[in-house]
Amino acid sequence: MINIYSVSDFGAVGNGSADDSQAIQAAVNACSENGGGKVVLESGKTYYSSSVELKKNVELHIMKGAVLKATADIDGYIRPCNMINDPKTAKVGNPVTGKPSFVFIYGYEADNCSVTGEGVIDGNCYAFVERKNQYYVTGNFYPRPTTIYIEKSNNISFREITIQNAPFWTLHPAGCNDVLIDGIRILNPLDVANSDGIDPDHCSNVRICNCHIQCADDCICLKTTNGNSEYGATENVIISGCTLTSTSAAVKIGTEGVGDFRNILVDNCIISKSNRGLSIQIRDGGNVENVTFSNCIVETRRFCSDWWGTAEPVTITCFRRDENTIPGHIKNIKYYNVTCKGENGVLMYSSEDNPIEDVVFENVDVCLAKTSKWDCGMYDLRPCIDHGIEKDNNSAFYMRNCKDVRIEKCRVTWGKTPCGTYAHAVDAENVENLELVRNKFSSYSDKYDAVKCNRQSEKSIGKNSI
């Protein structure tokens, strides 16, 4: 029999204005001290709260019709223990370090903890931001609390819950093993910068399934941040059955990547109205290998220039973040049965001394179609020391500095809306051992060749319909 602890029994009011955090925390503590169980926030109430710390074997269950809303007072938020004595982070949060300065729901060594229920967690985002323009709320105003941050915990679960209005990263497990995220909804405004959906960071054995996510910035972003570099690689990850809308990348590996990423499957996902679709961006020392994307539908469109990306449905890039970094290597990346429709094409771009290696596109359809008011004729390589937004014609497959690339049984088509920068089906420079086999390619107009390859790229071109 599960021990059940109602927060009302510990004094929670649930009227939307009184701070119920002490009552909720008392229920969590009692549950943990008695061996674990379920802490329940009852239906029909809004629990206004500062931070709550989860404990081992505690399930925080928010019933349908209940809301747990974060307070606007930053002084009521937990500061993770390893940040408390650092004066540099006393009132500043750095999104690149991976160690949040303030957290709404926090857990450390909280094995077997979970957050469940069909209720709502509301991060109260607009209490912590400043508006830059009609499309974008600036990320320069800190502190902004992470909504859920669980560190160094095993066997943790998040099921069925709705999380909305996150002021910063929404769900951030770090240094965790055996992470289940199933059937949750993340509904963040599309103008709040850095409100990533799910950010597994140095985590292993992660399953993200059946989720619906819309957010400003990345929906699902695998990370190995510098702040959590004491933990291992991000590995053995399954992302399946999700619907995603993002102002940046719907699914991304990187950009924060000081450690390795390996053994990752992304399957049966639908991406719509996103600035980017499936993205791998290495800017730090971590390597990426053994990644497969399959059975996905990707629809992209440009948002304003404040967001990284120019509507690329698929992106693989590898560059130095700054003069002090040497990026890792990307190899063994596969795309099967992926349908892409957007304002830009597939982008693969790395430095000459570190080519992207062993990439397969099979049964991948790419349709370029102009749908937004924003300019075409560019590729976004930010952040890096040597490149920014590069101006060039848009092609369905745009490749620079790659090795062992096979494009097989793929098709390229063009939308009816005219765009003067659309060009080739394939535009390849310095691609060693490029194989083009049984594809249906066409150029945008007669002034362009369907396949444009420089001498270093003309290695193996099989039977194609052009």
C-alpha positions as CSV (number, residue, x, y, z in Angstrom):
1,M,0.0,0.0,0.0
2,I,1.3,3.4,-1.0
3,N,1.6,6.1,1.7
4,I,-0.3,9.2,0.6
5,Y,0.3,12.6,2.0
6,S,-2.1,15.5,1.1
7,V,-0.5,18.9,1.3
8,S,-3.8,20.2,2.7
9,D,-3.2,18.2,5.8
10,F,0.1,20.1,6.3
11,G,-1.5,23.5,6.0
12,A,-1.5,24.3,2.2
13,V,-4.3,26.7,1.4
14,G,-4.3,26.5,-2.4
15,N,-5.9,29.9,-3.0
16,G,-3.4,31.1,-5.5
17,S,-1.9,33.9,-3.4
18,A,-0.7,32.4,0.0
19,D,2.7,30.8,-0.2
20,D,2.2,27.1,0.3
21,S,5.8,26.1,-0.1
22,Q,6.4,25.3,3.6
23,A,3.3,23.0,3.7
24,I,4.3,21.2,0.5
25,Q,7.9,20.8,1.7
26,A,6.6,19.5,5.1
27,A,4.6,16.9,3.2
28,V,7.6,15.9,1.1
29,N,9.8,15.6,4.1
30,A,7.3,13.5,6.0
31,C,6.8,11.2,3.0
32,S,10.6,10.7,2.7
33,E,11.2,10.1,6.4
34,N,8.6,7.4,6.4
35,G,10.1,5.5,3.5
36,G,8.5,7.2,0.6
37,G,5.1,7.4,-1.1
38,K,2.9,10.0,-2.8
39,V,2.5,13.7,-2.0
40,V,-0.8,14.9,-3.5
41,L,-1.8,18.4,-4.6
42,E,-5.6,18.2,-4.8
43,S,-7.8,19.3,-7.7
44,G,-9.5,22.6,-8.0
45,K,-6.7,24.6,-6.2
46,T,-3.8,26.8,-7.2
47,Y,-0.8,26.3,-4.9
48,Y,1.4,29.5,-5.1
49,S,4.8,28.4,-4.0
50,S,8.5,29.2,-3.7
51,S,10.9,26.3,-4.2
52,V,10.3,22.7,-3.3
53,E,13.0,20.1,-2.8
54,L,12.2,16.5,-3.9
55,K,13.5,13.6,-1.9
56,K,14.3,9.9,-2.4
57,N,11.3,7.7,-3.1
58,V,8.8,10.6,-3.2
59,E,6.2,11.0,-6.0
60,L,4.9,14.6,-6.3
61,H,1.5,14.1,-7.7
62,I,-0.4,17.1,-9.1
63,M,-4.0,16.1,-9.7
64,K,-6.0,17.1,-12.8
65,G,-7.4,20.6,-12.1
66,A,-4.6,21.5,-9.7
67,V,-1.9,24.1,-10.4
68,L,1.5,24.5,-8.8
69,K,2.5,28.1,-9.6
70,A,6.0,29.5,-9.0
71,T,6.3,32.7,-7.0
72,A,7.7,35.9,-8.5
73,D,10.0,36.4,-5.6
74,I,13.5,35.1,-6.5
75,D,14.6,35.1,-2.9
76,G,12.2,32.2,-2.2
77,Y,14.0,29.9,-4.7
78,I,16.5,27.1,-3.9
79,R,20.0,27.7,-4.9
80,P,21.7,24.4,-5.6
81,C,24.2,23.5,-2.9
82,N,27.3,23.7,-5.1
83,M,26.5,27.3,-6.0
84,I,25.8,28.8,-2.6
85,N,29.3,29.8,-1.7
86,D,30.3,31.2,-5.1
87,P,29.9,34.9,-5.0
88,K,30.0,35.1,-8.8
89,T,26.7,33.3,-9.1
90,A,24.9,34.9,-6.2
91,K,22.6,36.9,-8.4
92,V,23.6,35.7,-11.9
93,G,22.6,32.6,-13.9
94,N,24.8,31.5,-16.8
95,P,22.9,29.4,-19.3
96,V,26.1,27.8,-20.7
97,T,27.5,26.5,-17.4
98,G,24.6,24.1,-16.9
99,K,24.5,24.8,-13.1
100,P,21.3,26.9,-12.5
101,S,21.5,29.6,-9.9
102,F,17.9,29.2,-8.8
103,V,15.5,26.3,-9.1
104,F,11.8,25.9,-8.6
105,I,11.6,22.1,-8.1
106,Y,14.9,20.7,-7.1
107,G,16.3,17.3,-6.3
108,Y,19.9,16.1,-5.5
109,E,20.6,12.4,-5.0
110,A,16.8,11.9,-5.0
111,D,16.7,8.4,-6.4
112,N,13.3,7.0,-7.4
113,C,11.7,10.5,-7.2
114,S,9.0,11.4,-9.7
115,V,6.6,14.2,-10.7
116,T,3.2,12.9,-12.0
117,G,-0.4,13.7,-12.5
118,E,-2.5,15.6,-15.0
119,G,-2.3,18.9,-13.3
120,V,-0.1,21.9,-14.2
121,I,3.2,23.3,-13.1
122,D,3.4,27.0,-14.0
123,G,6.8,28.7,-14.0
124,N,5.5,32.3,-14.0
125,C,7.9,33.2,-16.8
126,Y,7.0,36.9,-17.4
127,A,8.0,37.7,-13.8
128,F,11.6,37.2,-14.8
129,V,12.1,38.6,-18.3
130,E,12.4,41.8,-20.2
131,R,11.0,42.3,-23.7
132,K,13.4,43.1,-26.6
133,N,10.8,43.2,-29.4
134,Q,7.5,41.7,-30.4
135,Y,9.1,38.4,-31.3
136,Y,11.6,38.0,-28.5
137,V,12.0,38.4,-24.7
138,T,15.7,39.0,-24.0
139,G,17.9,36.5,-22.3
140,N,20.1,39.2,-20.8
141,F,18.0,39.6,-17.6
142,Y,18.9,37.2,-14.8
143,P,18.3,35.5,-12.5
144,R,15.7,33.3,-14.2
145,P,15.0,30.1,-12.4
146,T,15.1,26.6,-14.0
147,T,11.6,25.1,-13.5
148,I,12.7,21.5,-12.6
149,Y,16.4,20.5,-12.0
150,I,17.2,17.0,-10.7
151,E,20.9,16.2,-10.3
152,K,22.8,12.9,-9.6
153,S,19.6,10.8,-9.2
154,N,18.7,7.4,-10.5
155,N,15.5,5.8,-11.6
156,I,13.5,9.1,-11.9
157,S,10.2,9.6,-13.8
158,F,8.1,12.5,-15.1
159,R,4.7,11.4,-16.4
160,E,1.5,13.1,-17.8
161,I,2.2,16.4,-16.2
162,T,1.8,19.8,-18.0
163,I,4.5,22.3,-17.5
164,Q,4.0,25.8,-18.8
165,N,5.5,29.3,-18.7
166,A,9.0,28.3,-17.9
167,P,11.3,31.4,-17.5
168,F,14.4,29.3,-18.3
169,W,15.1,25.6,-19.0
170,T,12.0,23.6,-18.2
171,L,13.0,20.1,-17.3
172,H,16.8,19.6,-16.7
173,P,18.0,16.2,-15.4
174,A,21.8,16.3,-14.9
175,G,24.1,13.4,-14.1
176,C,21.1,11.0,-13.9
177,N,20.7,7.4,-14.9
178,D,17.5,5.7,-15.9
179,V,15.3,8.7,-16.8
180,L,11.7,8.2,-18.0
181,I,9.8,11.1,-19.4
182,D,6.4,9.9,-20.7
183,G,3.3,11.7,-21.9
184,I,4.1,15.2,-20.6
185,R,3.2,18.5,-22.1
186,I,5.4,21.5,-22.2
187,L,3.7,24.7,-23.3
188,N,5.9,27.7,-23.2
189,P,5.4,31.1,-24.9
190,L,7.3,31.3,-28.2
191,D,9.0,34.6,-27.3
192,V,10.7,33.7,-24.0
193,A,14.4,33.0,-24.7
194,N,16.1,29.9,-23.3
195,S,12.9,28.3,-22.3
196,D,14.1,24.9,-23.5
197,G,11.7,22.0,-23.0
198,I,13.8,18.9,-21.9
199,D,17.5,19.1,-21.4
200,P,19.1,15.7,-20.4
201,D,22.6,16.6,-19.4
202,H,25.3,14.0,-18.8
203,C,22.5,11.5,-18.5
204,S,22.3,7.8,-19.5
205,N,19.4,5.4,-20.3
206,V,16.9,8.2,-21.1
207,R,13.5,7.6,-22.6
208,I,11.5,10.6,-23.8
209,C,8.2,9.3,-25.3
210,N,4.7,10.5,-26.3
211,C,5.3,14.2,-25.4
212,H,4.0,17.4,-26.8
213,I,6.3,20.4,-26.6
214,Q,6.2,23.9,-27.8
215,C,8.8,26.4,-26.6
216,A,11.1,29.3,-27.5
217,D,14.5,27.7,-28.0
218,D,15.0,23.9,-28.2
219,C,12.2,21.4,-27.5
220,I,14.5,18.5,-26.6
221,C,18.2,19.3,-26.3
222,L,20.8,16.7,-25.3
223,K,23.7,18.3,-23.4
224,T,27.0,17.6,-21.7
225,T,27.5,21.0,-20.0
226,N,30.7,22.2,-18.4
227,G,29.0,22.7,-15.1
228,N,28.2,19.1,-14.8
229,S,31.4,17.7,-16.4
230,E,32.0,15.5,-13.3
231,Y,29.4,13.1,-14.7
232,G,29.6,10.8,-17.8
233,A,28.5,11.0,-21.4
234,T,24.9,11.5,-22.5
235,E,24.2,8.1,-23.9
236,N,21.6,5.4,-24.6
237,V,18.8,7.8,-25.4
238,I,15.4,7.1,-27.1
239,I,13.2,9.9,-28.3
240,S,9.9,8.6,-29.7
241,G,6.4,9.6,-30.6
242,C,6.7,13.3,-29.8
243,T,5.1,16.4,-31.5
244,L,7.3,19.5,-31.4
245,T,7.3,23.2,-32.2
246,S,10.4,25.3,-31.6
247,T,11.8,28.7,-32.4
248,S,15.2,27.1,-32.5
249,A,15.7,23.4,-32.9
250,A,13.0,20.8,-32.2
251,V,15.6,18.1,-31.4
252,K,19.2,19.0,-30.8
253,I,22.5,17.4,-29.7
254,G,24.7,20.2,-28.3
255,T,25.5,23.1,-28.4
256,E,26.9,22.8,-24.8
257,G,28.9,19.6,-25.3
258,V,32.1,19.2,-23.3
259,G,31.4,15.4,-23.0
260,D,30.4,12.7,-25.5
261,F,27.1,11.8,-27.0
262,R,26.5,8.3,-28.3
263,N,23.8,5.7,-29.0
264,I,20.8,7.9,-29.7
265,L,17.6,7.0,-31.5
266,V,15.0,9.6,-32.6
267,D,11.9,7.9,-34.1
268,N,8.3,8.7,-35.0
269,C,8.3,12.4,-34.3
270,I,6.4,15.2,-36.0
271,I,8.0,18.7,-36.0
272,S,5.9,21.6,-37.2
273,K,6.4,25.4,-37.6
274,S,10.0,25.2,-36.2
275,N,13.0,27.3,-36.9
276,R,15.1,24.1,-37.2
277,G,14.2,20.5,-37.1
278,L,16.8,17.8,-36.3
279,S,20.1,19.4,-35.3
280,I,23.6,18.3,-34.2
281,Q,25.8,21.3,-33.2
282,I,29.2,20.6,-31.7
283,R,31.2,23.6,-30.5
284,D,33.1,22.0,-27.6
285,G,35.2,18.9,-27.0
286,G,32.5,16.3,-27.0
287,N,32.2,13.7,-29.7
288,V,29.0,12.5,-31.3
289,E,28.5,8.9,-32.7
290,N,25.9,6.3,-33.4
291,V,22.8,8.5,-33.9
292,T,19.8,7.5,-36.0
293,F,16.8,9.6,-37.0
294,S,13.9,7.7,-38.6
295,N,10.3,8.0,-39.5
296,C,10.0,11.7,-38.9
297,I,8.1,14.5,-40.5
298,V,9.8,17.9,-40.3
299,E,8.3,21.3,-41.3
300,T,10.4,24.4,-40.8
301,R,9.9,28.1,-41.2
302,R,12.1,31.1,-40.2
303,F,11.5,33.1,-37.1
304,C,13.2,36.4,-36.5
305,S,17.0,36.6,-36.5
306,D,17.3,36.6,-32.7
307,W,16.9,32.8,-32.9
308,W,19.7,30.5,-34.2
309,G,18.7,28.8,-37.4
310,T,17.4,29.7,-40.9
311,A,14.8,27.0,-41.3
312,E,17.1,24.1,-41.9
313,P,15.1,20.8,-41.4
314,V,18.4,18.9,-40.8
315,T,21.6,20.4,-39.5
316,I,25.0,18.9,-38.7
317,T,27.7,21.5,-37.9
318,C,31.0,21.3,-36.0
319,F,33.1,24.4,-35.3
320,R,35.2,26.0,-32.6
321,R,33.2,28.0,-30.2
322,D,36.1,30.3,-29.4
323,E,39.9,30.3,-29.6
324,N,40.2,28.2,-26.5
325,T,38.1,25.2,-27.7
326,I,38.8,22.3,-30.0
327,P,35.6,20.6,-31.0
328,G,34.9,16.9,-31.0
329,H,34.2,14.7,-33.9
330,I,30.9,13.7,-35.5
331,K,30.5,10.3,-37.1
332,N,28.0,7.5,-37.9
333,I,24.8,9.6,-38.3
334,K,21.8,8.0,-40.1
335,Y,18.5,9.4,-41.5
336,Y,15.9,7.0,-42.7
337,N,12.4,7.8,-43.9
338,V,12.4,11.5,-43.1
339,T,10.1,14.0,-44.8
340,C,11.2,17.6,-44.8
341,K,9.3,20.6,-46.0
342,G,10.7,24.1,-45.2
343,E,12.3,27.3,-46.4
344,N,15.8,25.8,-46.4
345,G,17.5,22.4,-47.0
346,V,19.8,20.0,-45.2
347,L,23.0,21.7,-43.9
348,M,26.2,19.8,-43.2
349,Y,29.2,22.0,-42.5
350,S,32.5,21.5,-40.5
351,S,36.0,22.8,-40.6
352,E,38.4,21.3,-43.1
353,D,40.6,19.6,-40.5
354,N,37.6,17.9,-38.8
355,P,35.2,16.6,-41.4
356,I,31.8,15.2,-40.5
357,E,32.1,11.4,-41.2
358,D,29.9,8.5,-42.2
359,V,26.5,10.0,-42.8
360,V,23.6,8.2,-44.6
361,F,20.4,9.7,-46.0
362,E,17.9,7.1,-47.2
363,N,14.3,7.7,-48.3
364,V,14.6,11.4,-47.3
365,D,12.3,13.8,-49.1
366,V,13.2,17.5,-49.2
367,C,10.8,20.2,-50.4
368,L,12.0,23.8,-50.3
369,A,9.0,26.2,-50.0
370,K,9.0,29.8,-49.0
371,T,6.4,30.5,-46.3
372,S,7.6,33.3,-44.0
373,K,8.4,37.0,-44.5
374,W,12.0,36.6,-43.5
375,D,14.9,36.5,-46.0
376,C,16.4,33.4,-47.6
377,G,19.8,32.9,-49.1
378,M,21.7,32.1,-45.9
379,Y,22.9,29.4,-43.5
380,D,23.3,30.0,-39.8
381,L,26.5,28.6,-38.3
382,R,26.3,30.4,-34.9
383,P,27.9,30.1,-32.4
384,C,31.5,29.9,-33.6
385,I,34.7,31.9,-33.8
386,D,35.1,31.9,-37.6
387,H,31.5,32.0,-39.0
388,G,28.2,33.5,-38.4
389,I,25.3,33.7,-40.8
390,E,26.7,32.8,-44.2
391,K,25.1,34.1,-47.3
392,D,24.7,31.6,-50.2
393,N,22.1,30.0,-52.4
394,N,19.8,27.5,-50.6
395,S,20.0,23.9,-51.9
396,A,18.3,20.8,-50.7
397,F,21.6,19.2,-49.6
398,Y,24.3,21.7,-48.7
399,M,27.5,20.1,-47.6
400,R,31.0,21.4,-46.8
401,N,34.0,19.4,-45.5
402,C,32.5,15.9,-45.0
403,K,33.6,12.3,-45.6
404,D,31.8,9.1,-46.6
405,V,28.3,10.5,-47.3
406,R,25.6,8.4,-49.0
407,I,22.4,9.8,-50.3
408,E,20.1,7.0,-51.6
409,K,16.5,6.9,-52.8
410,C,16.0,10.5,-51.8
411,R,13.8,13.1,-53.6
412,V,14.0,16.9,-54.0
413,T,11.1,19.1,-55.0
414,W,10.4,22.8,-55.0
415,G,7.4,24.8,-53.7
416,K,5.4,27.2,-55.9
417,T,6.3,30.4,-54.0
418,P,9.3,31.9,-55.8
419,C,12.5,32.5,-54.0
420,G,15.5,33.9,-55.9
421,T,18.1,32.1,-53.8
422,Y,16.9,28.5,-54.4
423,A,19.4,26.6,-56.5
424,H,20.7,23.0,-56.5
425,A,19.4,19.6,-55.3
426,V,23.0,18.9,-54.0
427,D,25.7,21.5,-53.5
428,A,28.9,19.8,-52.2
429,E,32.4,21.1,-51.6
430,N,35.2,19.1,-50.2
431,V,33.1,16.0,-49.6
432,E,35.3,12.9,-49.8
433,N,33.5,9.8,-51.1
434,L,30.1,11.2,-51.8
435,E,27.7,8.5,-53.1
436,L,24.5,9.6,-54.9
437,V,22.4,6.5,-55.7
438,R,18.9,6.1,-57.1
439,N,17.7,9.6,-56.2
440,K,15.1,11.9,-57.9
441,F,16.8,15.3,-58.1
442,S,15.9,18.5,-59.8
443,S,17.3,22.0,-59.6
444,Y,15.1,25.0,-58.8
445,S,15.5,26.4,-62.3
446,D,17.3,25.7,-65.6
447,K,20.1,28.1,-64.7
448,Y,21.4,25.7,-62.0
449,D,22.7,22.1,-62.3
450,A,20.8,19.6,-60.1
451,V,24.1,18.4,-58.6
452,K,27.0,20.8,-58.1
453,C,30.2,19.2,-56.8
454,N,33.7,20.5,-56.8
455,R,36.5,18.2,-57.8
456,Q,37.1,16.8,-54.3
457,S,33.5,15.7,-54.1
458,E,33.0,13.9,-57.4
459,K,33.8,10.4,-56.1
460,S,30.8,8.1,-56.8
461,I,27.6,9.2,-58.5
462,G,25.3,6.3,-59.3
463,K,22.1,6.1,-61.2
464,N,19.9,9.1,-60.5
465,S,16.8,10.6,-62.0
466,I,17.7,14.2,-62.8
